[in-house]
Structures are given as C-alpha cells and as structure tokens.
Amino acid sequence: MPTQFADQLATHGVQVTVQRVAVLKAVAGAPHATAEAITATVRAELGTISRQGVYDALAVLGEVGLIRRIAPIGSAARYETRVGDNHHHIICRSCGEIIDVDCAVGFTPCLTASDSRGYDIDEAEVAYLGRCPSCCAAAARQDLQSSTVD
C-alpha cells in the first residue's frame, strides 16, 4: 500500500483501506478523470472493486478535502487532487482535454460577485471553453487541405 496516500488518509481522519488508497492514487495519477476511468484504473490494480465502492471512496475523499469534484458543462463529473486553491479549468470543445489554470494574478476577482445576495462566497467554479492547440492545428490543416482541393 503506497504510504504517501495512506498517510494522507490517516492525516485527514479517514480509515485507511486498500480501496481508498487505490482510488486516491488513481485520482492523483490522472487529474480530471471520470469515475468510470478511476474504476478501470483501480480494477487494474486491485483486480476487483464495485462501481459503488469507487463512488463511496470518492465521496469520502471529497468530504475531507483530499479531492475536488468538478462538473464540466456537457461532461461527466471529474475528480482531481489539486485542492485548497482557487484554480479554474480550460476545456477543449473538440477533444475534451481539461487543464488547470490559475485564477487571475493578484486577488481573486472571480470571488467578488456583482451581487452576493448575502452569501459568504469562498469558492468559484470557472470553466473556459475553446479548442486546445492540437485541435486548432488539426482544424487549420483540414482547412488548408480543403482549400487546396477546391
């Protein structure tokens, strides 16, 4: 059992089990993975775990702040171990790649809502949508090929 992950669980007051260690390791090894991908990774390591067992572990890890659940528009929920900061995500509309991007330099303007309506805002989820460099290059190549054929 990898001690780094077992130590993280113990430090956060979570009972250390082989399944929870494997789930935390899988999330750390593949940021922004879906529960399905995490299940496949854990099954490859342990041989067997139920989908519900993975969801239960993800819920516990999220409750204690070891992982963060993000829900990109039009996608299944994703999980990451980068917690405790106010970072955001850039999502490629073409291939689905998700990368982290730090909040704007300086103070966190995204935490200052135009009207907080009395809420004490401590986190914002921002997603930037577009196309990644690889997909832009592929589209440019396709456009170039189309224009030379005409």
Residue pairs with C-beta under 8 A, 6 or more apart in sequence:
1 16
1 18
1 21
2 21
2 25
5 21
5 24
5 25
5 28
6 16
6 21
8 24
8 66
9 15
9 16
9 20
9 21
9 24
9 66
10 16
12 64
12 65
12 66
13 64
14 20
14 60
14 61
14 64
14 66
18 46
19 42
19 46
19 49
19 53
19 57
20 57
20 60
20 61
22 41
22 42
22 45
22 46
22 49
23 38
23 42
23 54
23 57
23 58
23 61
24 57
24 61
24 66
24 67
24 81
25 45
26 33
26 38
26 41
26 42
26 45
27 33
27 38
27 58
27 61
27 67
27 79
27 80
27 81
28 81
29 41
30 37
30 38
30 41
31 80
31 81
31 82
31 100
32 70
32 78
32 79
32 80
32 89
32 98
33 41
33 78
33 79
34 75
34 76
34 77
34 78
34 79
35 51
35 54
35 55
35 58
35 76
35 77
35 79
36 76
38 54
38 58
38 79
39 49
39 51
39 54
42 49
42 54
43 49
58 67
58 69
58 79
61 67
62 68
62 69
62 79
65 83
65 84
66 81
66 83
67 79
67 80
67 81
67 83
68 79
68 80
68 81
68 82
68 83
69 77
69 78
69 79
70 77
70 78
70 79
70 80
70 89
70 98
70 125
71 77
71 78
72 78
72 89
72 91
72 98
72 127
73 91
73 127
73 129
75 91
75 96
78 98
80 100
82 100
85 102
85 103
86 103
86 108
86 110
86 111
86 123
86 124
87 100
87 101
87 102
87 103
88 100
88 101
88 102
88 103
88 110
88 124
88 125
88 126
88 127
88 128
89 98
89 99
89 100
89 101
89 126
89 127
89 128
90 98
90 99
90 101
90 127
90 128
90 129
90 130
90 132
91 97
91 98
91 127
91 128
91 129
91 130
92 98
92 130
92 131
92 132
92 135
93 129
93 130
93 131
93 135
94 131
94 132
94 135
94 138
94 139
95 132
95 134
95 135
97 132
97 134
101 128
103 110
103 126
104 110
108 124
110 124
110 126
111 121
111 122
111 123
111 124
112 121
113 119
113 121
131 139
